[in-house]
Amino acid sequence: MIAPEDEEESTALLIKTYTDKEIKQLRKMTEEVRDHWKKMLVEAPANLSEGLRMAIEKSIEQAEADLKEIQDELLDRAH
């Protein structure tokens, strides 16, 4: 099993191998995924289990963290 810090490092290294076009596509897809989870959370029934609500919130947090990594890489490339 990969340790969380190793996984983060390998993700950052992987992103560096993407072309500009690929990283922009990744950003768009990640934004769509994040927006989907946000919509699901807003439209969720009041009786949504706490576990499912927490899983959706974690998915949103992960998408936002991924978007930050993508944005950081795009900024690095711009300089």
C-alpha positions as CSV (number, residue, x, y, z in Angstrom):
1,M,0.0,0.0,0.0
2,I,1.2,3.5,-0.9
3,A,1.6,5.9,2.1
4,P,-0.5,9.0,1.7
5,E,2.5,11.3,1.4
6,D,4.0,9.0,-1.3
7,E,0.7,9.1,-3.2
8,E,0.6,12.9,-3.1
9,E,4.2,13.0,-4.3
10,S,3.6,10.5,-7.1
11,T,0.4,12.5,-8.2
12,A,2.4,15.7,-8.4
13,L,5.1,14.0,-10.4
14,L,2.6,12.5,-12.7
15,I,0.9,15.8,-13.4
16,K,4.3,17.2,-14.4
17,T,4.4,14.6,-17.3
18,Y,1.1,15.9,-18.8
19,T,1.1,18.1,-21.8
20,D,-0.5,21.6,-21.4
21,K,-3.5,20.3,-23.3
22,E,-3.9,17.2,-21.1
23,I,-3.6,19.2,-17.9
24,K,-6.2,21.7,-19.0
25,Q,-8.5,18.7,-19.9
26,L,-7.8,17.3,-16.4
27,R,-8.7,20.6,-14.8
28,K,-12.0,20.8,-16.8
29,M,-12.9,17.2,-15.8
30,T,-12.0,17.7,-12.2
31,E,-14.1,20.9,-12.1
32,E,-17.0,18.9,-13.5
33,V,-16.6,16.2,-10.9
34,R,-16.5,18.7,-8.1
35,D,-19.5,20.5,-9.4
36,H,-21.4,17.2,-9.7
37,W,-20.7,16.3,-6.0
38,K,-21.7,19.8,-4.9
39,K,-25.0,19.5,-6.8
40,M,-25.6,16.1,-5.3
41,L,-25.1,17.5,-1.8
42,V,-27.5,20.4,-2.4
43,E,-30.1,18.1,-3.9
44,A,-29.7,15.4,-1.4
45,P,-32.8,14.4,0.6
46,A,-33.0,15.5,4.2
47,N,-32.7,11.9,5.4
48,L,-29.3,11.3,3.6
49,S,-27.2,9.3,5.9
50,E,-24.4,11.1,7.7
51,G,-21.9,8.6,6.2
52,L,-23.0,9.3,2.7
53,R,-23.0,13.1,3.3
54,M,-19.5,12.8,4.7
55,A,-18.3,10.8,1.7
56,I,-19.7,13.4,-0.7
57,E,-18.0,16.2,1.3
58,K,-14.7,14.3,1.2
59,S,-15.1,13.9,-2.6
60,I,-15.6,17.6,-2.9
61,E,-12.5,18.3,-0.7
62,Q,-10.4,15.9,-2.8
63,A,-11.5,17.5,-6.1
64,E,-10.6,21.0,-4.7
65,A,-7.2,19.7,-3.5
66,D,-6.6,18.2,-7.0
67,L,-7.6,21.5,-8.6
68,K,-5.1,23.4,-6.4
69,E,-2.3,21.0,-7.6
70,I,-3.4,21.5,-11.2
71,Q,-3.5,25.3,-10.8
72,D,0.0,25.2,-9.1
73,E,1.4,23.3,-12.0
74,L,-0.1,25.6,-14.6
75,L,1.3,28.6,-12.7
76,D,4.8,26.9,-12.6
77,R,4.6,26.4,-16.4
78,A,3.7,30.0,-16.9
79,H,6.9,31.2,-15.3
